[in-house]
């Protein structure tokens, strides 16, 4: 698993949080059903960065980075029946952590 450690200032106390990144390829009925926009809403609620992009083959590529717990929570949500449409297969792999991306983009 690719991870970096960042120190966060939490009101005078320092905590060390591991940052991780993943790419999830969602296959199934995931285009034209609000999948990317709901994924962005969930990602923003979890405080992670990344993107959700439609691909020509009908799948959606979701990249995400943040705390290990938040990334895992988004991946779990993508696998759940709560996502719009129907995810028939979700291929997940760890990727390199990138610099601060600043939010979650839909493309």
PyMOL commands that set and color helices and strands:
alter all, ss='L'
color gray80, all
select helices_A, chain A and resi 35-46+68-79
alter helices_A, ss='H'
color red, helices_A
select strands_A, chain A and resi 3-10+13-29+49-54+60-67+86-94+104-106
alter strands_A, ss='S'
color yellow, strands_A
deselect
rebuild
show_as cartoon
